[in-house]
Amino acid sequence: MTTKEREQTTGSLSYTVDSDGIATLVVHTPGSVVNRLRHEDYLAMEELLDKIDKDLDMLESDDEIRAVVIVSDKDWSFISGADAGEYLEFTLADEGRSYSLRAQEVSERIEASRAPFVAAVNGACLGVGLELIIACKYRIGSNGRGVELGLNQLENGLIPCAGGMPRLARLVGTKETIDMILTGEPLDAEYARQAGLLDEIVPPELLRETARKRALELSAKELKPRRFRFGGVANALLKENPVSRKMSFDKAKKDIRENGGLHLTASRMAVEALEIGVASFNRGLHVESVYFGELAVTSYAKQLIRTAVAVDQVRNDGRFSKTAGKAAKKPSKLAVAGGEPFGPGIACLAAESGIRVRLKAKDDATVGKSLKECYDYFMGKVSGREEDSIHAERKFDLISAASDYSGFRRADIIIESAGEDPEVKRRILTDVEALPGGNFVYVSNSYAVPVSTISGGSKNPAKVIGMRMSGSVSDSDLIEISIGEGTSPETVSETFELVKLLGRTPLVVKDKAGSYLTRVELAYFAEALQLLGEGVGAQDIEDAMVQFGFPEGPLSAMDDVGLDVVKQGAVAIYGHSPEYAKPRAMLDQMVSEGKTGVRSGTGFYRYHRDEKRLDRSVSRLLSLHEDDTDGISQEYIQDRLVLALVNEAMSCLEEEVIESARDGDVGAVLGLGFPAYRGGPFRYVDTVGTGDVLKKLHNLSVRYGTRYSPPVSLKNTAVGGGRFYED
């Protein structure tokens, strides 16, 4: 095969044409670990389609494009959606509608092109990325890690805009399409093949070769794509008849009305547009473009988009991805020292990403317990299909465990996750540094212990770094990286890349007790305990914060972290400060009674199988008298809790624990569940107004003490009428 032509069309797209007339269209968003489609990319694809039409009309055999293969140059990303930052430029609904119409036109032309398009999916294919490949004649997926296909536009308060909804319904069915749109949950490669989204799955090393072969076969009419995607004609008719479709739409509308949710308007519009599109494709496209335009200019969507853009910026921070111009080494083997509580979760997360893991537990009994926890984690993802079981077994097989350090010597990175006792942490570091050979990065996973406390006695402090995984390890979207005074840039870079390899967003912070996430979270938790001690009902506290937009209330969140861990963190940060005496005493009492949260089966809530309910015995245990504060408003509860969190976040910025308001917002949204549509604590201050926030904090500090005293930086910002963001 020889290349006859190369054409660079935009900064994100290029293509080559080989001697057989197969064009390879490469997506390569510069400066990002993921590919995102931009408006200029649609223009470039239109130019390519124009060339195809011209070549075929004129029969120019020398450079005729007979088929197109779409590939990505990113290791684990195909097209992760649109560059949503472009949507922020829309000031009128018509601008959003025009964008949608162009995206629809490109998809229609790809679908109708006489030169068949083949998609070679090697990683995340989300949002408009999925809408694009649905229009292709043939779709091949890699069986490597990170392949997922989904429509996740509701996360940004938007709906699909490139005609993907009715096309998806043709492929996988109406009910399945509704589920994918409303949940935003992506399908892995095997699920996607079973559903009809992918025609074929091959090993990563064969992806491009196979895609080119299928393109040749399609252009020669030697291969015809499957007509029915529902398991045959009979099943297709059973699932896709007017009655079953109406039932699916009626149920979806009922669920939206009853459950509401943050994305209520977008959910309703998505289902309406899909219903119209299933009945009349062209009418559906019209409604889709109108609705997309209307949603794109709402303040709700714009705030979500700003948050998404900020997350992308933090995740793709080039300062940490490379050192001295060299890309960081990707780990092939991980070792985890410390079984419970987080060791098995870290091991599962790594194995899920294709990394081999050696887990050290404290004794033989804990070895078995830890391995069972890992096994249960992967088996819990099995839905009954044989393929799922095989996949889960393969992931679990990447994990091994022992009660000693055997198997640690060849690890690229060792993660210590042994609770909050500094002495235990230092002892583990001494033990692993005594092992023969090993040139590893040592990561101390901690809720509140500074990494400098651990690295002081290290033989090689440049290779020691801190980490904090928020909440449940498997559910964590963000991992905080704490840089010690002696930590080298190379160590930062390797850890940064590890976090991205685990599929999480890395947030780099300065090393202090609690760093950023724990400090802000503890301020929030402590205030919830203060309110509880003042007689405010537990349910009222929980409901107020869920209504504000948090995924769960602070008492539930404490149960997730573990009340023993929260207690250790509070002691590390607040010590014996009299202002935190009440929360500290409450935590002491609950931990002494064995009420430590989810892991013990009881905390503020009781946990039994899949049931979860507030434990009323907590009131008696802590001598609480609920409803002593009759008439307290939900807004007042929200102010107390949110402003405690916000004030601590601003103090962290002032102390340079975090580098910017953006970092603080991303950390709070991904790490603590601060509502994304409010943008994070700093965006929230800008929305409310710095002057109003300052006034509220002053009033609360007069009544409740110095924990509400606003930092000097806020006072200065408020006096100048300033904001944390200029947009």
Phi, psi and omega in degrees: 000130178238147178270127182260336190210143171225133182224120175270114185264318177215182175291346184245344184231140171212160176213155173237155177236125182268180186293342177268004180081017178266118178270132174254110181267116185257126175262125184208079177297117183289147175072017182219147177281350178234159175265135176226132182285137177245167179302321181295333178291322175297320177298318179296320178293326175297320177297318178296317179296322176299318180295318178301312180300317181295314181299316182290325178292321184267354180052046179280091189295338183292323182227022180298132174268115183263337178198160182231132174249124179264123180228168176242147176265002178272146183298316186227031178217127174269277171222113186270019178120195179270161169283089187297341178302332178295329181295334180295340180281347180289127174248342180235147179301327180297330178293317176295321179296318179298319177300314180298317181299320179293316178298320177297317181297317179298315179299317179298318182290323176297316180297321184268354186302138177288339171266110186296143177259136177237129179260131177248095190270117183246002181191213183297127176232095192233158175056231181296338175299315177293320179300324180292312185288336176300329180283347181286156179289330186211143183226127179240136178245153175275147174268014175284179183287157171085001179281121178210142183232127182193164174251103188248020186297333180300334178302333178257016180071022183238178175237161174305145188232000185247026179079014184289332185294305179294327177295319179296320178299324177296325185277310190248350181106157185293310183301315181296322179295315177303314181299316182295322181290312187285327180272330185072003183287125179281160175259142173282177188300316183293316176301316181298322177293316179298323182283339183106000178286327176245142177273338188198150175234133181223163174299151183306320184291343180256001190299305183295317181300315180293319179300317178296318179299316180293325177297317177298315181296319179293318181294329178271003181060028176271350180226133175241129178298151178302137180279317183253133183249012187244025180085029178108170185297315184298313180294324178299315179294325180293318184275327188246058172247162184305323182292311182294323178296316179299320179298319180296316180291319179298317179296317180299315180296320179297315179298320180295316179297317186282320185269340179060251180095165184295328184261036186306306185296313180296321179299314180298315180295321180298314181294319178299313181296321178295315180300316178294320182293327177292323179283319181215106187305310184294320177297322179297319178296320178298311181297319179303313182294321179295311181296319179300315179300318180296317182289324187296338182257006176285149178296327179299308180295318182298322178292320177297321179294316177303319179296316180298319178297317179298319178299315178300318181296317179294316183294327184256023181297106185296342179297333185253349182281334183227155175230124181053039177078358181257136178292146180292147177290134177270128184288142175254339178220136182239144173238141181236120178257120182116110183286283183264153358271341190255348183307305180300323179297317178296317179300316179296318181298317180293315180297323178299332179269007177086015181263133177286137188231137170246124184249127175256123175254167187287333179204175184298323180297319180289330175303308180298319180296317181294316179296322177296321178299318178295316180298315179298325179299310183288322179292334178293344178269356182278130182258008179114342179282146180298323180298322179297316181296317179297315179299315180295319179297319179297319178294315180297326181295345178283350183254131170230162185212154176204169178264007176230188184268015177299137182091355181276336191300326183263008181288140175282323180224134174248126177252122175266127179222073190241042178081203188243017178272112182301325181296317178297317180297316179295323181295319179296319178299316178299318181297313184285330177289341178277350180292146181291147175076259188013120174240081191240159168273133181254119182247122177263112178273118186213152176279323186215346184283124179296146180293332179298331176294330183271319189281347185305322181261013184284148172290333184219074184299341178295337182261009182252135183211159180255159180210147170222121174265129185276140175057216175291130185303313184293334181264356185289130176267345186224144174234125180275133178247121182257122182267118175282169182300324183264359183294130182279156176301326179296320178295318177301313182298314180296320180291320177302314180291325176300314181300318178293323177297327177283358180080021181243164178268124179272133175242114182272126182226166177280143183284115171212166177304117181083347182046235183256302188302312184293319179300313182292318180296317180295324176299319178294312180296315182300321180290326175297319178292323176300314179298318180299317179292338178277357177103003177287134184295142180302316181296324178296319178297312182298312183298320182300318184280330173294319176296328178292333178128357176290148180292338177206166180283168183294328180291318175297319180297321177297320176300321180296314180293321186108121183294333175293320178292317178300318179299313179299320178295319180296319178296319182295325186264315185264342181058233182250030178304126182297335182293338180249019182298315183296308177302320181296318180294321180295317178295318178304313183296315183292318179295320179297333178271002180080010179269082185255000176116210187303316186295330179268351180091354178204141176205239169290337177243158169260135183242120178221114185054240180263006182267148180213123179213150180302137179271106183291342180291343179299322180300317179290319181300318183265006180056043180271146176236090183296154177071018170292347181244054179306137177092357178294135185272156176297323179298322180294317178300315180299316179299314181302312185284313183294317182289332173297315178295312182300317182296320179292322178299317179292326175295321178297322177292317180297323180276001179065025171295319170251155186274332187205164174299324178301313180298319179297321180291315179298317179300316182291322181289309184280325185269334185238354179083013175303133187303126183298327182288349172264351170087347186112172186299324183283319173298323180298318178298317178299320181293313180289324184110127183301322180296316180293320178296318179300317179297315180297318180295319179300314180297320179290324179293324177298321186273323191242355175115183190290345180297341178260004180294122185288146178292158182300323183298324178292319178301316180295319179295316181294319180299321180276003182066025186275179179223163175281335178237149179267340183283000000 
